[in-house]
Amino acid sequence: MYEFDETDIKIVNLLLEDGRMSASEMSRRMGDISERAVRYRVERMTEEKAVQISAVINPEALGFNIKADVWLEVEADAVLAVAKKMASFENVTYVACGIGQNDISIQVVAHDTSEIYYFVTEVVRKVAGVRKTTTSIVPLVLKDVYQWRVPERIRKELSENKLTASK
C-alpha cells in the first residue's frame, strides 16, 4: 500500500483542482519542493495506483440528462457474473457489489425517464440471476468521487506524525 505524506496530499489536491497542472506550476504553488520532485512523486503515485489521472466527461454534455441508481437483488451464485454483465453496458457508469439487502448497485444514464424504464425492465431484469430491482431517479448530485478530497484530519495526522518522527 502506498504511504502518503503531506506533500503527496498537496500534490493530489492540486491535481484534483486541475489534472493538467504542470509539475512546474505545482512546485511554484507549493513553494517547498522542486519540479523534478513533483514529477517523481506523481509518477510514483500513478505507478503504484494510489492515484489515477484521467478526463471525466459530464454525461449531460452528450444529452444523457437523467441519472438513476438501480439496486439489484441477485441469486447468490450469480452476483459476480451479473455485476460483470452490468459493467458491459454503455449507459452504466458505476457498478459495485455490496453486502446487505442489495447485492449490486449500478448507476445508469439516459436521455429521458422512458429510456431508464426500458433499460431496467427490458434489459436489467432479464439478465439471468437478477431477482429484483429498485430504481431511484437522481435529480441532483452534490458530490461525486472525482470531487472527493483527502480529509483535512488525515493531512493533519500526517503532519503531526512527521513532527513526532523528527523529534
N, C-alpha and C positions, 0 to 999 in steps of 0.2 A: 504494500500500500504506500502511496506517495505521501511523504511527510511535508505538509505545507508549513511555511513560516510566514511571518508578517509581510515580507517583501513579495512573496508569491501572491498573497491575497491582494496586495495593492495592484500588482500586475493584472490579475484576473479581473478586478473591478474596473480597471482602465479598459481592458478588452471587452468587458460587458457594455461599457459606455460606447465603444467604437471598435468593433472587431478588426478593422483595418488599420488601427492606430500603429504607427511605426515604432520600432524599438527606440529610435532616437527621440521621438516625442514622449514616450513613456519615461525614458531616462530623464529628459528635461523636466517633466512634470513631477517626478518623484524626487529629483534633486540629489539623491544619495546613492545612485547606482549607475554604472556605465551602460552605454548602449549595448556593448558586447555581452555584459552580464544579463541584461534583459533578454536578448536574443537566446542566450544559452538556457535561461530558465523557462522561457516559452517553449523552446524545443524540447526540453526535458519533460515538462508537464504534458505536452501533447504526445510524446513518445510513450510515456507511462500511462496514458489515457486518463490522467487526472483532470484534464480539460479537453474540450473539443471546440474548435473554431470553425464555424460554418455560417452560411447565409440562411436566414429563416424567412420564408415567404409568408405573407399575410394572405390566407385563402380568400378573403374578401376582395383582394385586388384582382382575383380571377373570377369573381362572380359567385363564389361559394359563401353566401351571406348567412346561412343557417348552420349552427353547430348543435350537435346533440350528443349527450352522454348516454351510452347504452350499456346496461349491466346484463350479463348473461349468466344464467344458471345452466350448468353443463353436466353431462354424465361424467362420473368420477374418472373413468379411464380415457376420456376424450379431451380433457382440458388443454393439454399442450397442442394437440392436433387442431383443435378448434381455434386456439389463440393464433397459431401459425397461419391458419386459413384467413382469419380476420386481418392479420397483418398484410396479407397479399392484396387486399382490396385497395384500389387507388384513392377512394374517398374516406378511408380510415386513417386518421392522423396519429392515433395513440392506441396502443394495446398493452394491457397489463393483466397478469394473473394475480388473484388475491386469495385470501383465506377468510372465510366467513360466509355470509348469506349469499354473496355472488362470487362466481368463480373467475370471471373475466370482465374487465372494464374496457370499453372502447370509446373513442370519440370519432364522430362522423361529421363530415362537412358536406353541404349540399346547396343547390341553388334555391330550393324552397322546401317547405314542410312536406309537400306531397312526395318529393324525392326521398326525404328521410323515411316517410311512411313506407314507401315501396321497398326501399333498401332493407329496412328492418323486417317487414312482413314477408317479402318475397325472396330475400337473399339470406339474411342472417338466420331467421327462424327455420330455414330449410337446410341448413348445414347439419350434417349428421352429428348427433351428440348434444345439440342445443335443446334444452328442455323448456326454458322460459327466458323472456327478455323484459327489461324495464327500461323505458326511454324517457329522457328528460331533455327538452329543448333548452339550450343555453343562450339566453338573450344578451348576456354581458359577462365578459371575462375581465377581471380586475388585475390579475397577475398570472403570468404563465411561466413555465420552467426557465425559459431563456431570460426572464426578468429577475430571477432569484439571485440574491446577493449573499455572500458569506456573512453569517450573523456577526454583528459587532461584538457580541460576547466571545466568540471564538477568536476573533482578531485580538481582543484584549488578553485572553488567556495565553495566546502565543507570545504576545509582547511581554507579559509577566513572566512566562517561562524562560524567555531569553534573558531577562534581567536577573532572575534567580540563578540561572546557569552561569552567568558571568561573574557572580559574587564569589 
